[in-house]
Amino acid sequence: MSYRQQNRGYRGRSGRPNRNNGNFSMGPKPRRNLPKINESRFINKATPTVELEPYVAGNSFADFEVSTELKNNINLKSYTIPTPIQDQSILHILEGRDVIGVANTGTGKTAAFLIPLIDKVFKNRNERVLIVIPTRELATQIEEELRDLARGMQIYSALVIGGASMKVQKDQLRRNPNFIIATPGRLKALINDRFLNLSNVTNIVLDEVDRMVDIGFIHDIKFIVSHLPKKRQSLFFSATVSGKVKEILNMFVSNPVTISVKQQETPSTVDQDIVRVNGREKIDVLHDLLISDGFSKVMLFGRTKWGVQKLANKLSERGFKVAAIHGNKSQGQRQKALTSFKNNEIQVLLATDVASRGLDIEGVSHVINYEVPESYDDYVHRIGRTGRANAQGKALTFIE
């Protein structure tokens, strides 16, 4: 019997139930009431789903008029048939059009803009690309994808994000990179320091715009856009287009092509259900799930950085291989946790909503909402970490 199985039903050293054990209530502020979201929205297995017609791509990657070097790198990534957002946007971007892309998370937006922009830079070394995204993790992921797709093409990038060395980033920028991949706060700081001038940017991508607005970057985005040259190609990607997102949109694009491939709020590849605690200790219910068959690679979401870390410590004490990413972690610690999870070195990655958008991690078997998210939009993005690339996944939400 394993350590974890020996400790099923663990109640702490005293042997008595610990009423705070595993709850996300620690930290300097009192716990807010959880949002009232109808629990039926967390279930799809009990209701019939609409059978969607399979998408038939009009192109293959071999059809796109991009350089041979880029096509070779696309083949190395085993990309053959474009996803809907890739199929419908790449040609327009290659033509130099401004594009508004509306698509669910996990639909291949990153390659949709990287492939044509890499080709554009490869054929004209005077092109400069700025990609702005909400989180450090997503920025790092985009840079990794860029390196794969531009391998051997002498295309260089700078990663401009908070939590990392400003000196290193300035050294990268002094080399006049082809791509700058940035989060809004650090980018704005470099502009205000008069170290970075955006007047030579010829292509701008705003990705996960709704998330940037949600976490308070709307004024930073407007500031960044105001420093861009009027003549540019502008690409705008978002899962939703709210009123505040439209404020940015109206000042950002010119005569755009709008592409919407969003068919439903939640992915059809994700089986959603709830877990009723029914008076048991919440962490014990979680423990029993994690030792069940199939829970091999789990992303677990909480609402506070203190609570996420507390639960990570509790699970580690019980013998689970876990790591956590949240705002109190350094960038190096966050990246190490993500790498360990991607390499299957840990079973559970615990996170706040810093990781709910855009991260593409292969083989996530389950997403667990240990606490109900702030909004249904947050829920949709959280569960999008599983069921990606037509794989099947499961999402479970705890209900007390």
Buried (B, 14 or more C-beta within 10 A) or exposed (E): EEEBEEBEEBBEEEEEEBEEBBBBBBEEEEBEEBBEBEEEBBBBEEEEEEEEEEBEBEBEBEEBEBEEBBBEBBEEEEBEEBBBBBBBBBBBBBEEBBBBBBBBBBBBBBBBBBBBBBBBBBEEEEBBBBBBBBBBBBBBBBBEBBEBBBBEBEBBBBBBBBBBEBEEBBEBBEEEBBBBBBBBBBBBBBBEEEEBEBEEBBBBBBBBBBBBBBEEBBEBBEBBBEBBEEEBBBBBBBBBBEEBBEBBBEEBBEEBBEBEBBBEEBBBBBBBEBBEEEEEBBBBBBBBBBBEEEBEBBBBBBBBBBBBBBBBEBBBEBBBEBBBBBEEBEBEBBBBBBEBBBEEEBBBBBBBBBBBBBBBBEBBBBBBBBBBBBEBBBBBBBBBBBBBEEBEBBBBBBBB
